[in-house]
Amino acid sequence: MALFTPGAIVSEISGKIAATVYSRNRGGAVIRNRRTPINRRSVGQSGQRQALASFASSWRGLTQSQRDSWNSATGAFPYQNKLGETKYLSGAQLYQQFNQNSLLIGGSAITTAPASFAFATFTATLTAASTPTMSIAFTPTPMPTDNNLLVYATGNLSPGITAPNRSSFRKIGLIADADTSPADVLADYQAVFGDPVAGQKIFVELRPVAATGQGGTPLRASAIVS
């Protein structure tokens, strides 16, 4: 991996060209060789791939008026790419994203594009102990109507880590509409990672998802296991 300083012609670059990957971290712009990850074909990964294939197929099965609703809604749901530029998904991509989110929270299929949803403003604090216990205190409580938080977590990490990669997180559970704080997530965590280990650090990432399938801005919390 090599750091580099962008010049006058190219001020920002992100993504891959052939076997070279361009990105940015806290140290600045980075160039590294591309590594092809091992396809582990876990149950979760296989399920997500099947769901995406299913959504791509079901998009073609929508009525034209339903597809038009998604194509017309793209401007209401902008996102920022790795360079901080505002971009928009296609109608088909938006349909797949919202339905994938709905599936993750146990919702039903969404055939017509919904209106933009205003999420609550969330806070979260993680507590973990090797006894073992693990819980997430959150506000507002109870969880407001149509708001949900998908709970992702890391395994036991070195306490010196401050910003784990997104790939370190695994989905462990859900804080659903009307749930009250604190949320006991120990059993969900143990099912994926085992017990919290004293002196190690655990991160959680809470990803807001509305009942409409719209996703919000994630928030993170961490704790050193007592």
N, C-alpha and C positions, 0 to 999 in steps of 0.2 A: 504494500500500500504506500502511495506517495502523495504528499501534500503539494498543492500547486496554487499559484496566484493568477486569477484570470486577467487577461490583457485588455487592451482597448477595443478589440474587435468582438470578443466573446466575454461578457461580464458574468454570466451564469450558465451552467450546464448541468443537467441531471438526467440519469438514465444510462443505457448501455449502447455502445457501438462495438459490434463484433465481440471480442472477448474482454473489452474494457468497460468498467462501470464508473460513472461519474456521480458523486454525491457530496453531501455536506454534513459535517458534524460540528461539535463545539469547538474543535480546533481549526475549523475553516473548510475550504474546498478539498476534496479527496478524490484521487484516482486509484483504482485497484483492479486486479484481475478478476474476471467473472468466475465464480465457482458454481457448478451445477449441483444443486442440493439433491440428496438421496430421496427418492420417492418412497416414503415409508408406508404409504397406503394404510394409515390408521383408520379405525372405524369412523371417527369424526371427519377425517379428510375425505374418505370415500362417500360419506353421506352428503357432504357439502357439494362435491362434484356432481353427484347424482341430482341434487336439488337444482343446481345451476343448469344442468342439461334439461331438466324438466321445465324450468321457467322459460328457457329459450324456446322449447317446443310449445308451451302453453301461450306464449306471446303470439304465435302464429294462429292460435285458436280463438283469440279475442275477436270481437266484432270490430268493424272499422271505426265505429264511433268510440269504442273503448281505447283502441290504439291512438286515435286522434287526441283523446283526453291526456294521454301520457306525453305525446309529442308536444302538445300545447303547454304542458306543465313544466317543461324542462327549465324555463327561465326562472321559475320560483324556487329552484333548489340548486343554487350555485355551490361550488366547492373550490378549495384551493389546492393546486398541485404542489409538488415538492419545491418549486421555485417561488411559491407564494402568489402565483397567477390565478385569477378567477376563471374557472372553467365550468362547463355544463355537460352533463351526461346526455346521451340520446334518450329518446322515449323508451326504447327497448331496454337500455341499461338501467334507467330509472325504475321501470317496472320490475326488473330482476332484483335490483337492490332492495326495494321496499318489500317485496315478497320474501326475499331471503331474511330480512329483519323480522318480518311477521312470523316466519317459521321458527326463528330462534326464540321468540317469546311465547310460542304456542298459539299464535293467532291464526286466522283463516286467510284464504287467498284474497288478494286485493285486485280487482279487475279494472276499476276506474280510478284514475289519479285523484288523490285527496288534496284538500287545501293545505297550505303550509301550517304546521303545528308549532305553537309557542311552548317550549319546554319550561319546566320549573327551573329555578337556580339551585343547584345541588351543592352540598358539602359532604365530605366523608372522612372518617377517621378509622383506621384499622388498629385492632388490638389482637395480639397473638401471644400465646404462652405454650410452653412444652408440657403442660399438665395432662392433656392438651386442651386448649380452648382457642377459638378464633371468632371474632365478630366484627361487624362493620356498623359503626354508628353513623347515621345519615340524617340530613335535613333536606327538605321539609319532611315531617313525619305526622301522620301516615303518608305513604307515597301518594301524590295527587292523582286524581282521575286521569286515565289514559297515559300516564307516565310509567315507564319501566326502566330498570337499570340491569343490563347484562353484566354479570360479574366475571372478570377474567383475573387470573392470578399467576404469579411466578412460583417456581419451586423455591427451596431454601437457598438463598444466595449469600455471598460474602457481604458483611456489613459495610464494606467500603464502596459498594456499588451505589451510585446515585441515579442512574438513568439506564435501566435495562432495555435491550432491544425489544421492539414490538413482537418479534418472533419468540421471545421468552415467555409470553403470556399464553395461557390456555383457559378456555371457557370452563367455569366450574359451577355456575348457577345463575339465579335470577332474583332480583328484588322487584316484586311485581306491584302493580296498582293496588293501593290500600294496605300494603305491608307496613309494619311499624318498626321503628328503630329501637334497639340495635338488631341487625340481622345476624343470626347465628349461621356461619358458613363453614364450620369445622367439618361436618360430615361431607359436604361437597368438596372441600379442599382435600380431605384424606382420600377420597375416591380417586383423585387424580395424582396427588403428590405424596401421600402418606402424612405422617405427623409433622407439625412444625418442630424445628430443632433449635434448642436454646442457643442464643448468640448469633443466629443467622438472621438474615433480613428477607422479608417477604413483601412483595408489591402486589397491589390490586389495581385494576383499571376498570372503571365503571363506565359503560357505554350506553347512553340514553337511547331508548327506542320507544317511539309513540305507538299507541294502538293502531295508528294508521300505517305503520311501517317506516315512518321517517326516522332517520338517525340523527342524534345530536352530537355535541362536542364531548369527547371522553374526559374524565378526570381521574387522577391517580392518587393513591395514598400508600403509605408504607409503614412498616413497624419492624423493630428488632425484637425477635422472639425472646420473651423473658423466661 
